[in-house]
Amino acid sequence: MHRFLLTPRWWGINVFVALAVPFCLFMGSWQLGRFEARVDSHREATAERPVDQVAAPLDSLLPVDTETSGRLASASGEYAEQMLVPERRLDGASGFYVLTLLKTDSGKTLPVVRGWLPGTADPAKAPAAPTGRVEVSGALQASENSGTKGVHAQGGLPAGQLGVIAAATLVNIVPHDLYDAWLTVQTPVDGMLPVPAQAPTNTGLDLKAFQNLGYTGEWFVFVAFVLFMWFRLYRREVETLRDAEAGLVDPADPADPAAQDQSSIGIAPVR
């Protein structure tokens, strides 16, 4: 009854199933791993930092990654140019960041967001930075890019305003060697509000993360579909052979797959 499984046609079907099932399982597991990695990075990036956390030296936390993003970092030096970062929202209100460049003792310059103020970006509203040598600590952040939420990447801003907080943007404005990172001060003064640290790019549970989860389901559905189709073909073959033995169908019918399989393995049709 089951000798048809040794025919060339069924050899091809069985080899296809034997290759397709592990391949689909591998791809589904890989997509699931991608989703779990995004969940872990999101949890790590959004984890609350200890209240009594001691600020670490800036250079010891670079380059910024999912582990060091949001960590308290410290740097010392003197404040230099001050800029405003417009169209930034905080607690549902529109306002702007007050960003001041810190020329650190290492010789490189670090962008420092000293706080947030409501309303339209106006240099007259922004308090002047302290003069002389200062010690600054704040939450470490990776440089922004055009895909970062809330940035003004279209350009056309007035002089003294910055749309994207990134070394790649500042290098065209100031003649300094810049850190590829920035700090947001968590205890601002002069009436400014603190800018909370943001999770690094590509660590949130965004559309891409749930696409990975959706692809995981698709690959496992493919496994079930391949096995279902194999079983359906197998059952149809067996039923056809049984009908032929019972004389319900003509086993010599050239259009009948079962008859072709019987002929290929030397089974003579019953007359």
FENCOR-V244512 format. One record per pair of residues at least 24 apart in sequence whose ideal C-beta (glycine too) atoms are under 10 Angstrom apart, sorted by the first residue. I is the first residue (numbers start at 0). J is the second residue. D is the distance in Angstrom with one decimal. If there is no record, write none. Layout:
i={I;I}
j={J;J}
d={D;D}
This chain:
i={0;0;0;0;0;1;1;1;1;2;2;2;2;2;2;3;3;3;3;3;3;3;3;3;3;3;3;3;4;4;4;4;5;5;5;6;6;6;6;6;6;6;6;6;7;7;7;7;8;8;8;8;8;8;9;9;9;9;9;9;9;12;12;12;12;12;13;13;15;15;15;16;16;16;16;16;16;17;18;19;19;19;19;19;19;20;20;20;20;20;20;21;22;22;22;22;23;23;23;23;23;23;23;23;23;24;24;24;24;25;26;26;26;26;26;26;26;27;27;27;27;27;27;27;27;27;28;28;28;29;29;29;29;30;30;30;30;30;30;30;30;30;30;31;31;31;31;31;31;31;32;32;33;33;33;33;33;33;33;34;34;34;34;34;34;34;34;34;34;35;35;35;35;36;36;36;37;37;37;37;37;37;37;37;37;37;38;38;38;38;38;39;39;40;40;40;40;40;40;40;40;40;40;40;41;41;41;41;41;41;41;41;41;42;42;43;43;43;43;43;44;44;44;44;44;44;44;44;44;44;45;45;45;45;45;45;45;46;48;48;48;53;54;54;54;54;54;54;54;54;55;55;56;57;57;57;57;57;57;57;57;57;57;57;57;58;58;58;58;60;60;61;61;61;61;62;62;62;62;63;63;63;63;63;63;63;63;63;64;64;64;65;65;65;65;65;65;66;67;67;67;67;68;68;68;68;68;68;68;68;68;68;68;69;69;69;69;69;69;69;69;69;69;70;70;70;70;71;71;71;71;71;71;71;72;72;72;72;72;72;72;72;72;72;73;73;73;73;73;73;74;74;74;74;74;74;74;74;74;74;74;74;74;74;74;74;75;75;75;75;75;75;75;75;75;76;76;76;76;76;76;76;76;76;76;76;76;76;76;76;77;77;77;77;77;77;77;77;77;77;78;78;78;78;78;78;78;78;78;78;78;79;79;79;79;80;80;80;80;80;80;80;80;81;81;81;81;81;81;81;81;82;82;82;82;82;82;82;82;82;82;82;82;82;83;83;83;83;83;83;83;83;83;83;83;83;84;84;84;84;84;84;84;84;84;84;84;84;84;84;84;85;85;85;85;85;85;85;85;85;86;86;86;86;86;86;86;86;87;87;87;87;87;87;87;87;87;88;88;88;88;89;89;89;89;89;89;89;89;89;90;90;90;90;92;92;92;93;93;93;94;94;94;94;94;94;94;95;95;95;95;95;95;95;96;96;96;96;96;96;96;96;96;97;97;97;97;97;97;97;97;97;97;97;98;98;98;98;98;98;98;98;98;99;99;99;99;99;99;99;99;100;100;100;100;100;100;100;101;101;101;101;101;101;102;102;103;103;104;105;105;106;106;107;107;107;107;107;107;108;108;108;108;108;108;108;108;109;109;109;109;109;109;109;109;109;110;110;110;110;110;110;110;110;110;110;110;110;110;110;110;111;111;111;111;111;111;111;112;112;112;112;112;112;112;112;112;112;112;112;113;113;113;113;113;113;113;113;113;113;114;114;114;114;114;114;114;114;114;114;114;114;115;115;115;115;115;115;115;116;116;116;116;116;117;120;120;120;120;120;122;122;122;122;124;124;125;125;125;126;126;126;126;126;127;128;129;129;135;135;136;136;136;136;137;137;137;137;137;137;137;137;137;137;138;138;138;138;138;138;138;138;138;138;139;139;139;139;139;139;140;140;140;140;140;140;140;140;140;140;141;141;141;141;141;141;141;141;142;142;142;142;142;142;142;142;142;142;143;143;143;143;143;144;144;146;146;147;147;147;148;148;148;149;232;236;240;243;243;244}
j={236;237;240;241;244;233;236;237;240;240;260;261;264;265;266;233;236;237;239;240;256;257;259;260;261;263;264;266;233;236;260;264;260;263;264;236;256;257;259;260;261;262;263;264;259;260;263;264;232;236;256;259;260;263;229;232;233;236;256;260;263;228;229;232;233;236;229;233;225;228;229;225;226;228;229;230;232;229;225;221;222;224;225;226;229;221;222;223;225;226;229;222;218;221;222;225;217;218;219;220;221;222;223;224;225;218;219;221;222;218;214;215;217;218;219;221;222;214;215;216;217;218;219;220;221;222;215;218;219;211;214;215;218;210;211;212;213;214;215;216;217;218;219;211;212;214;215;216;218;219;211;215;207;208;210;211;212;214;215;204;207;208;209;210;211;212;213;214;215;208;211;212;215;202;208;211;201;202;203;204;205;207;208;209;211;212;202;204;208;211;212;65;202;64;65;66;68;198;199;201;202;203;204;208;65;198;199;201;202;203;204;205;208;202;204;68;69;198;199;202;68;69;196;197;198;199;200;201;202;203;69;196;197;198;202;203;204;198;138;185;196;136;134;135;136;137;138;139;182;185;136;139;105;101;103;105;107;109;135;136;137;139;178;180;182;103;105;107;178;139;180;139;178;179;180;141;178;179;180;139;140;141;142;178;179;180;181;199;141;199;202;141;198;199;200;201;202;199;139;141;180;199;138;139;140;141;180;196;197;198;199;200;202;138;139;140;141;183;195;196;197;198;199;138;139;140;196;136;137;138;139;182;185;196;109;135;136;137;138;139;140;180;181;182;134;135;136;137;139;182;101;102;103;104;105;107;109;111;133;134;135;136;137;139;178;182;101;103;104;105;132;133;134;135;136;100;101;102;103;104;105;106;107;108;109;111;132;133;134;135;101;102;103;104;128;129;130;131;132;133;102;111;113;127;128;129;130;131;132;133;135;108;128;173;175;108;110;128;159;169;172;173;175;111;113;122;125;126;127;128;159;110;120;122;125;156;158;159;160;161;164;169;172;173;116;119;120;121;122;124;125;156;157;159;160;161;110;112;115;120;143;149;150;151;156;160;161;162;163;164;194;119;120;121;151;156;157;160;161;162;119;120;149;150;151;156;160;162;112;115;116;120;149;150;151;164;194;115;117;148;149;114;115;116;117;149;192;193;194;195;115;117;192;195;117;118;192;117;118;119;118;119;120;124;191;192;194;119;120;121;124;125;160;161;120;125;149;161;164;181;183;191;194;122;124;125;126;127;128;184;187;189;191;194;125;128;160;161;164;169;181;183;194;125;126;127;128;129;133;135;184;128;169;172;173;175;177;181;128;133;135;178;181;182;175;176;135;178;132;176;178;175;176;166;175;176;177;178;179;166;169;173;174;175;176;177;178;135;137;166;175;177;178;180;181;182;140;142;161;164;165;166;168;169;173;177;178;180;181;182;183;135;136;137;181;182;183;184;137;138;140;164;181;182;183;184;187;191;193;194;137;182;183;184;187;188;189;191;193;194;183;184;185;186;187;188;189;190;191;192;193;194;183;187;191;192;193;194;195;187;189;190;191;192;192;156;157;159;160;161;157;158;159;160;190;191;159;189;191;187;188;189;190;191;189;189;188;189;182;184;182;184;185;186;181;182;183;184;185;186;187;193;194;196;181;182;183;184;185;193;194;195;196;197;178;180;181;182;183;196;164;180;181;182;183;194;196;197;198;199;165;179;180;181;197;198;199;200;166;167;168;169;177;178;179;180;181;200;167;168;181;197;200;168;200;200;201;197;199;200;197;200;203;197;256;260;266;268;269;269}
d={9.6;6.8;6.1;7.8;8.6;9.0;9.0;7.7;9.0;9.4;8.2;8.3;5.5;9.2;7.2;9.0;5.6;8.4;9.2;7.0;8.7;6.8;9.5;4.2;7.3;8.8;7.3;8.9;8.1;8.5;9.0;9.8;8.9;9.1;6.2;9.6;9.3;9.9;8.0;4.4;8.6;9.3;5.0;5.8;10.0;8.9;6.6;9.6;9.7;9.7;7.3;7.6;6.6;7.9;9.8;8.5;8.6;7.9;9.7;7.2;9.8;9.1;6.7;6.6;8.8;9.9;7.9;9.8;8.1;10.0;8.8;5.8;7.3;8.5;5.0;10.0;9.8;10.0;9.9;7.6;8.0;9.5;5.0;9.4;9.5;8.9;5.6;9.8;5.9;6.9;9.2;9.1;8.9;9.0;9.3;9.7;9.1;4.9;7.2;8.8;4.5;4.6;9.2;9.0;7.0;7.4;7.6;9.4;6.0;8.5;7.9;8.7;9.0;4.6;9.4;8.4;9.7;7.8;5.2;7.9;7.9;3.3;4.8;9.0;8.1;7.3;8.0;8.3;9.2;9.2;9.1;8.6;8.5;8.8;5.0;7.6;8.5;4.3;4.3;8.8;8.3;6.4;9.5;7.6;7.6;8.9;4.4;9.3;8.9;9.0;8.6;9.0;8.9;8.2;9.3;4.4;9.0;8.5;8.5;9.2;9.5;5.9;7.8;8.8;4.1;4.7;9.2;8.7;6.5;9.7;8.9;9.5;9.8;9.6;9.2;8.8;7.7;7.0;7.9;6.7;8.2;7.5;4.2;9.2;6.9;9.2;9.6;6.8;7.2;9.9;9.5;8.7;9.1;9.4;4.8;9.4;9.9;8.5;7.8;7.8;4.2;8.7;9.9;9.5;8.7;6.7;9.6;9.7;5.1;5.4;5.4;9.0;7.7;9.1;9.5;8.9;9.4;9.1;9.5;7.7;5.9;6.8;9.1;8.7;4.0;5.5;9.9;9.9;4.5;7.8;8.3;9.5;9.6;5.5;8.2;8.2;9.7;9.9;8.0;9.8;8.4;9.3;9.3;9.2;4.0;8.1;9.6;9.4;9.7;10.0;9.4;8.8;9.9;9.7;7.4;8.3;9.3;6.9;9.2;9.4;9.8;7.4;7.4;7.7;7.8;9.2;6.9;9.3;9.0;5.5;8.2;8.3;7.3;7.8;6.3;8.2;9.8;7.0;7.6;5.9;7.0;4.1;8.0;9.6;7.7;5.0;9.3;7.1;8.1;7.3;9.7;9.5;8.3;5.5;10.0;9.2;5.6;9.7;5.9;9.1;9.1;9.4;8.3;6.3;6.6;5.9;9.2;7.2;8.2;7.1;4.5;9.6;8.1;5.3;6.7;7.7;10.0;9.5;9.2;4.2;8.2;7.7;8.4;7.2;5.2;10.0;8.8;5.7;7.0;6.3;7.5;9.0;7.7;9.5;9.1;9.0;6.8;6.8;7.6;4.3;9.4;8.2;10.0;6.1;6.7;6.9;4.4;8.3;9.9;8.8;6.2;9.9;4.9;7.9;8.2;9.4;5.6;8.1;9.2;7.9;5.5;7.9;8.8;10.0;8.6;7.2;8.4;6.6;5.6;9.5;6.7;6.8;4.9;7.1;9.7;9.5;5.1;4.9;4.0;5.5;8.2;9.2;9.2;8.3;7.7;9.8;7.0;7.1;8.9;7.8;7.3;5.4;8.7;9.2;9.2;9.1;7.8;6.7;5.8;6.9;7.6;7.8;8.9;8.9;3.9;6.4;7.3;8.8;9.6;6.5;8.6;6.9;8.4;7.9;7.6;8.9;9.9;9.3;8.7;9.4;8.3;5.9;8.6;9.8;8.6;8.1;6.7;9.4;7.4;5.8;8.0;8.5;9.4;9.2;9.1;9.7;9.4;5.8;6.4;4.7;9.3;8.6;7.9;8.9;8.8;9.6;4.2;7.7;6.6;8.8;6.1;9.0;9.0;6.3;5.1;7.3;9.5;7.3;9.1;7.6;9.5;9.3;8.7;8.0;9.4;7.1;5.2;7.4;8.5;6.3;9.3;7.4;3.8;9.6;6.5;6.8;8.8;5.5;8.4;7.6;9.2;7.9;7.4;8.7;5.4;9.3;9.5;8.2;9.2;6.7;9.8;9.0;5.7;8.8;8.8;9.8;7.7;9.2;9.9;9.4;6.4;9.8;5.0;9.4;8.0;9.8;6.2;9.0;6.9;8.1;9.4;9.7;8.2;9.6;5.4;8.9;9.4;7.2;7.6;8.4;6.0;8.5;8.2;9.6;9.7;8.3;9.9;7.4;3.9;8.2;8.4;8.1;8.2;9.9;8.7;9.4;10.0;8.5;7.7;10.0;8.3;9.1;6.1;9.6;8.7;4.7;7.2;9.8;8.5;9.6;8.2;8.8;6.2;9.4;9.3;10.0;9.6;6.4;6.7;9.4;7.8;9.5;9.8;9.0;10.0;9.1;4.5;9.2;9.9;9.2;9.6;9.1;7.7;9.7;6.5;6.8;8.3;9.7;8.7;7.5;5.9;9.2;9.7;8.0;7.1;9.8;8.9;7.9;8.9;9.2;8.7;9.2;6.6;9.7;7.4;4.9;6.5;5.3;9.7;9.1;8.1;7.1;9.5;3.8;6.6;5.2;7.0;8.1;9.7;9.8;9.5;7.6;4.7;7.2;6.8;6.5;9.1;8.7;8.5;5.8;8.5;8.1;9.7;6.6;9.6;7.5;7.6;8.1;4.0;7.5;9.6;5.8;9.9;6.6;6.8;4.9;7.9;6.5;7.6;9.4;8.2;7.2;6.5;7.0;4.4;6.7;8.8;9.4;9.0;5.2;8.6;9.2;8.6;5.2;5.6;8.0;8.3;6.3;9.4;8.9;8.6;6.4;9.7;9.3;3.3;7.7;7.5;8.2;2.5;5.9;6.4;6.8;9.2;7.9;6.1;4.7;7.4;5.2;9.5;9.6;9.2;7.5;5.8;7.5;8.3;8.7;8.2;8.6;5.9;9.8;9.6;10.0;6.2;9.2;9.5;9.8;9.6;8.9;8.5;9.2;7.6;3.7;7.4;7.0;8.6;9.8;8.8;9.9;6.6;6.8;7.6;7.5;7.9;8.4;8.6;3.5;5.1;4.3;5.9;8.6;9.3;8.8;9.0;8.6;9.6;6.7;5.1;8.3;6.0;8.8;8.5;7.8;3.7;9.0;10.0;6.1;8.0;6.2;8.6;7.8;7.7;6.5;5.2;7.0;6.0;9.1;6.2;6.6;9.9;8.3;8.9;7.9;6.3;8.3;8.8;9.8;5.3;7.0;5.7;7.0;8.4;9.2;9.2;8.8;5.3;6.4;6.9;9.6;9.5;8.3;8.4;8.9;8.4;9.4;6.9;6.8;9.1;8.0;9.9;6.5;7.9;9.4;9.5;8.9;9.0;7.3;9.5;7.9;7.9;7.8}
